[in-house]
Every structure is written in C-alpha cells, then in structure tokens.
Amino acid sequence: MIVGALLFAACQTAEFPAPIVGTAYRITEDRPMQGSEVRIDVMANERECLDGLVDDLQACLPAADRASGELKVSFRLRDPESGLELPRALRSEQVEVVHGNAPQEDVQLVPHEAMASGQLFILLIDGSTSMHANGQERIRKVRSALLRPSVVEGFFPDENTKTGVVLLRFSRKVTGIDGGPPKILTTRTGYERAVRTHLLKRSGGYTHLYDAVEYAVTDLLDAQAIRTFLTVKGAEPTVVVLTDGFNNEGALDTCASNVPRLQKTVDLIRDVRTSQGGATRPTIYTVGLGVPYRKEGKPSGLNRPVTPRGLCGGYGDYLIDPSLEEAGIDHVSMQWIAEAGAGSAFVKRKPRGLAEVFEAASATRYRWYEIWYRAPDNFYHRRSFPVKLQLRFRERAQTEFDVLPSGWIDGPRGQRGELGQRWHEKAPFRSTFVVLIPALGLVLLLQFWSPAMFNARRALFRGARRRSKRDQR
C-alpha cells in the first residue's frame, strides 16, 4: 500500500490529475466558467505547454513548494469559440487568485513572449467649450500627454507596421481631429503633425459623450477603411474616451436625464462585444480629466442596471450645466462604460497621469504568463484545495482547477535563486533523492520487519522445544 502510494505518480496512466514534477502534488484540468468572454487556459502539464508552443518549457510547467506555501501555474488567453490565442497586456492587479475561498494578495505575474500584433487606437477627445477654458489649460494637458515620447512609442512601436491611430473630436457630433472624416494615421510623423496642428482648435457645443462612444463602436468600425485595416493588419480596436465633464445634450439636462441614455449605451457596447469575435471586440478605456464630482463611484457588480441612485447618488435632480459640471466630472458614467467595454476607467489631472493612461492602453501584449502566489498559511497545502483565476477590469473570464497534495509525503524544500529572488526554485533531483531514500528505506524495513520477527520467534521457540525433549531423556 505504502509503496504503491509513493510510486503512484510514476505509474499513473491517466493524463489528469497531472503530477507536478519534483513534488508530491497533482493538479487537475482547469474548468472554465460558463459564459466567459475569454478562456483562461491553464497549462498544467508538458503536453499542454508543448501545444501552446511556449519558448520556455520549465517556466511553463506548474510548481509548488509546501514549506513556503507557494504555487505557480502558467496560462494563456484564448477565444472560447475559435480557440485562437488572444495576447493581452495584463498586470498583477488585473488577475485575481482565489485559494480555497480566500482571495490572495501576495501575487506576481510574469509575462512571456511579447507580441508585435496589430492594434488600432481610436482616441475620442472632448471638444466642448470647457476643454478650452482658462487659456485652453485642459486641452493643452492632453496635447502634452499625446506628444510624450513614451506615448508615441506605445502607439507606434519600433518595427511594428500593424498599428494605427484615429484621432477624433466630439461635441454635438464626431469628426476627425481636423474637422473632416476620420483618418487612420500609420506613422509617427503623421500622428505628431496632426496633434500639433489640429488638437487645439475649438469646436464648442454640448458634450454628446454617449453618442460619441456609440459611434466609435458601431458606424466607425463598420467604415470600409477601418474594416480593411482591422482585417489586413489583424488589428484589435482600442477606444480611449477623454472628457472633462458630463454627457450633456441640452440646457435642462439633469443627472437623472442620463440614466436611460447611459443604459442604452452600455447595452449597445455589450451587444457589440458579444457579436464580435474575440480578436475584434473593441476594448474601451475612459479618462476623466479633472476631479470626480462626488466621492461615491459605480455600484459594485458586473452588468448592474443603471439607476438614478447608482448613477447620481443624491444629485439626480441637479442641472448638469452649470451646477454639476462646476463640481467635477461624471466619473460614474466613465466606470460604467469602461466596464461594459472590458477596459479601465481613470481620473487624471496632470499630463503625466494622462500619459500613463495612453501607455496602459498601448502596453505590450504577451502570449502567456506565469502566475505565482503564496498562501499565508501553508496548512492548506496538506489537503486538496481549489484555485480560481479570474480577470479584473477586462473581459469576463474565470477558470478553476484543483490541487491535490499528499497529506503525508513532503517533497524537498525549494531553494532561493539569485540574491533577492522572490520565489523558491524547484529543488534539484539529488534533494528529492535524499528525501525519498530514507522513506523508501523505512518502507522496506516495514515490509521485512514482520517476516523477520516471525522467523526469529520461530527459531527461538523451536530451539526451546528441542532442549526440553533432551532433558526428558
């Protein structure tokens, strides 16, 4: 029985649960959550890593260290329908790890294999009167951010001819930045010239923010030039919406006036993303230039219906112009739109902050990731536990798998690598050998102990019986 338990991993014929090499752990196949917009595909064994065409097999394979309570798995993102890879630019805070029922805080994401894939950036910039007030202070901040070298590099990476930028201005209607029809800018020179020449020009009028977003994800994406670029370049559309106020379509508009309008917009965004393939769904980032008009944000929870209380708090009957716009920006609408568009919402005041948003939208995407975490109480590494991975602020995606450690057998403790390395490295084979030899020796001793004792007792008692018969004679 004990020998069979020790040699189970070596004798296992089924692919799952898959042994985690160098440990007494096994890992099950992952189970994607029904309705996920993107599949988080955990690569749990060598075959799955090879199918993923990874560049570093050892980094791809799962790892565990009971002594420190650490676990590492690798994953890639795929379209649940076609199975195609969906490279993404993820940060640690955008991937949540739940160990058992406890969300983990000590998490690190390690990207692998940067992708020079196509991307079309659609920048929707508020052209209302308030953006040009006080000596054009706000629109000049936008101009400064858009011309930062790091932002230009993000939009037009070196040796990548698959990216483009569409600069749009919106107020009552949406136009190209020069007042004409939208154009795709495919060079740094053309982009910088357009920003310097046209961004500071005034358009004025009310802020039809929701209409502009709806246009960007429907009519604009259906335009022949845009569709051709997305198809030929294999590009994904990324919309960045920047405003300094509220959706405001008339002098008598209150915050509550925007409730049905915003609901219509977020429903449309969700419909567009549902109907599009994984690689062509628009992702939406929203940026409020200024300060929030109130402390509370959007109610928590995905796909919550827009309500007067949720959107406006206690300000539902307040006029937008001038009352609410003088207090700040409608950050709650920004959050609702970004959530529906699987992006992120930001509130920024300075050019450096705005630049960070554009850099985030154009960040390098990677084919696959390692994710490490450390459970605070490694007692949970002595019994089976489920692990969930889910995306935050992006497409809805979640998967779950089980980790099955041995309750009795410890593998060797991992070793620290280079000075300052955060996680333990897998122990070398000789360490595993040193741990197993005493265990196997004990097993063999137990296997032979009972027969040896039986034979010893038999020999002793047989000798005693023989002496007793001689004494009788």
Buried (B, 14 or more C-beta within 10 A) or exposed (E): EBEEEBEEBEEEEEEBBBBBBBBBBBBBBBBBBEEBBBBBBBBBBEEBBEEBEBEEEEBBBBBBBBEBBBBBBBBBBBBBEEEEBBBBBBEBEBBBBBBBEEEBEEBEBBBBBEBBBBBBBBBBBBBBBBBBEEEBEBBBBBBBBBBBEEBBEBBBBEEEEBBBBBBBBBBBEBBBBBEEEBBBBBEBEBBBEBBEEBBBEBBEBBBBBBBBBBBBBBEBBEBEEBEEBBEEBEBBBBBBBBBBBBBBBEEEBBBBBBBEBBBEBBBBBBEBBEEBEBBBBBBBBBBBBBEBBBEEBBBEEEEEEBEBEBBBBEBBEBBBBEBBBEBBBBBBBBBBBBBBBBBBBBBBEEBEBBBBBBBBBBBEBBBBBBBBBBBEEBEBBEEBBBBBBBBEBBBBBBBBBBBBBBEEBBBBEBEEEEEEEEBBEBBEEEBBEEBBEEBBEEBEEEEEEEEEEEEEEEEEEEEEEEEEEEEEE
